[in-house]
Amino acid sequence: EVQLVESGGTLVQPGGSLRLSCATSGFTFNTYSMTWARQAPGKGLEFVSYIHSSSSPIFYGDSVKGRFTVFRDNSKNSLYLQMNSLTAEDTGIYYCARNSAGSDWFHYWGQGTLVIVSS
Amino acid sequence: QAVVTQEPSLTVSPGGTVTLTCGSSTGPVTSSHYPYWFQQKPGQAPRTLIYDTNNKHSWTPARFSGSLLGGKGILTLSGAQPDDEADYYCLLSFSGARFVFGPGTKVTVL
């Protein structure tokens, strides 16, 4: 059974940094690309980042480019999102998702981890 | 940046049919945008119903279908059930590796 478990969400002050993790199991992690998406409270979904199985290429949404870094540790079957220079607009639930072959993205979703940026 | 449009809300009668659309500010939506459709119920993570215009997952109920029509991506729900009440989001892929979600459509079965 495919499982994606996000963690690391917490309350952080504006301007601060946070690293989210996505622990995976039930599939061969190093053969799948992964994606991060987020959702502000009561709002819609937003694409955050994509990373290929080999860690290249990597894509970012415009609102996080230059502040967020996605990376993966295939030896630990884990995906990460390093978030710097956080603002209130970064508040929300962060989901990791496993893609599948070709254009089959967001095949499986995790349950998300909540990030709150507030003083 | 491209803006993706969706109806804010739609209501369908049980057993009825409803059509959700997904438009783009840059022009007609085509298969090159690889339209996706996601369903999200309150307090739950999204789940993907349709990818690449019209491809279903094993968990996608047969009453959901995806297509293109009139320059928009289309999600059709035929034979709506109370369990289909949810928010539905589309996602389009744009050149330059840009991926934009629509604002979502709240579907009420009433």
Interface residues (C-beta under 8 A of the other chain):
Chain A: A37 G44 L45 E46 F47 Y50 P57 F59 G61 D62 Y95 G102 S103 D104 W105 F106 H107 W109 G110 Q111 G112
Chain B: Q1 Y34 Y36 F38 Q40 A45 P46 R47 T48 Y51 D52 N55 H57 D87 Y89 L91 A97 R98 F99 V100 F101 G102 P103 G104
